[in-house]
Amino acid sequence: MNIEIKNDIAIIHSDTLVITDTNSALDLMATVRYETGLNRIAIQKSALTEEFFTLSTKIAGEILQKFVNYHTKLAIIGDFSVYESKALKDFIYECNEGSHVFFVEDETEVVRKLSE
């Protein structure tokens, strides 16, 4: 895992899964805070377990609640049009209307959303 800092946002680059459950999400937050002092994180969707995108597993809710509880903004970068679940599309829409978690297409959108 590599952490790139851009506009006071920690952008995570990884060829492997970084977030697989709530503990790994907490580890990521702790690592980013310790190494950078930042509380705004962006990560590619490929670094999250695919189970995250199946809402019935409840993994997404548990993980995102940790980010909110620890006052850490999160942007997940990727193409979410590949998912057909109406519930997931509604979930993504609701997150994007909030102020802590965003599902975005690219790093340009990351800077815009996390800097608001």
C-alpha positions in Angstrom: 0.0 0.0 0.0 1.2 3.4 -0.9 -0.1 6.7 0.4 0.0 9.8 -1.9 -0.9 13.1 -0.4 -2.8 15.5 -2.7 -4.5 18.7 -1.4 -4.4 17.3 2.2 -6.1 14.1 1.1 -4.5 10.7 1.6 -5.0 8.8 -1.6 -4.4 5.1 -1.2 -2.8 3.1 -4.0 -2.7 -0.7 -3.6 -2.5 -3.8 -5.8 -4.1 -5.8 -3.0 -7.2 -5.6 -0.9 -6.9 -3.0 1.8 -10.4 -3.1 3.3 -11.9 -6.5 3.9 -13.8 -5.9 7.2 -14.2 -3.3 9.9 -10.9 -4.1 11.6 -9.0 -3.5 8.3 -10.9 -0.2 7.9 -9.9 0.8 11.4 -6.3 -0.2 10.6 -6.3 1.9 7.5 -7.6 5.0 9.3 -5.0 4.5 12.1 -2.2 4.1 9.6 -3.2 7.2 7.6 -3.6 9.3 10.7 -0.2 8.1 12.1 1.7 8.5 8.9 0.1 11.7 7.6 -2.1 13.3 10.2 -4.9 13.4 7.7 -8.6 12.5 8.2 -9.6 12.5 4.5 -9.0 9.3 2.6 -9.5 8.2 -1.0 -9.2 4.6 -2.1 -9.9 2.7 -5.3 -12.9 0.4 -5.2 -10.6 -2.5 -6.2 -8.9 -2.2 -2.8 -12.2 -3.1 -1.1 -13.6 -6.6 -0.7 -16.3 -7.2 -3.3 -18.6 -8.2 -0.4 -18.7 -4.5 0.5 -20.9 -3.9 -2.6 -23.5 -6.6 -1.6 -25.5 -4.7 1.0 -27.1 -7.8 2.5 -23.7 -8.6 4.0 -23.9 -5.4 6.0 -20.2 -4.9 5.6 -20.6 -1.6 3.9 -22.7 -0.1 6.6 -20.4 -1.3 9.4 -17.3 0.0 7.7 -18.7 3.3 6.7 -20.1 3.8 10.2 -16.5 3.5 11.5 -15.4 6.3 9.2 -18.2 8.5 10.4 -17.6 7.7 14.1 -13.9 8.5 13.8 -14.6 11.8 11.9 -12.8 10.5 8.7 -14.1 11.4 5.3 -13.9 8.7 2.7 -14.1 8.7 -1.1 -14.2 5.4 -3.0 -13.0 5.8 -6.6 -14.3 3.6 -9.4 -17.0 2.7 -11.9 -20.1 1.8 -10.0 -22.3 1.4 -13.0 -21.3 -2.3 -13.2 -23.6 -3.0 -10.2 -27.3 -3.6 -11.0 -28.6 -3.6 -7.5 -31.2 -0.8 -7.0 -30.5 -0.9 -3.3 -26.8 -0.3 -3.9 -27.5 2.5 -6.3 -29.8 4.1 -3.7 -27.1 3.7 -1.1 -24.5 5.3 -3.2 -26.9 8.2 -4.0 -27.6 8.7 -0.3 -23.9 8.7 0.6 -23.1 11.2 -2.1 -25.8 13.5 -0.7 -24.1 13.4 2.7 -20.9 14.9 4.0 -18.7 12.0 5.0 -18.7 9.2 2.4 -18.6 9.6 -1.4 -18.5 7.3 -4.4 -16.7 9.1 -7.2 -15.4 8.3 -10.7 -11.9 9.8 -10.5 -9.3 11.7 -8.4 -10.5 15.1 -9.7 -13.9 14.5 -8.1 -12.1 13.3 -4.9 -10.5 16.6 -4.4 -13.8 18.5 -5.1 -15.9 16.3 -2.7 -13.4 15.9 0.1 -12.4 19.6 0.1 -16.0 20.8 0.6 
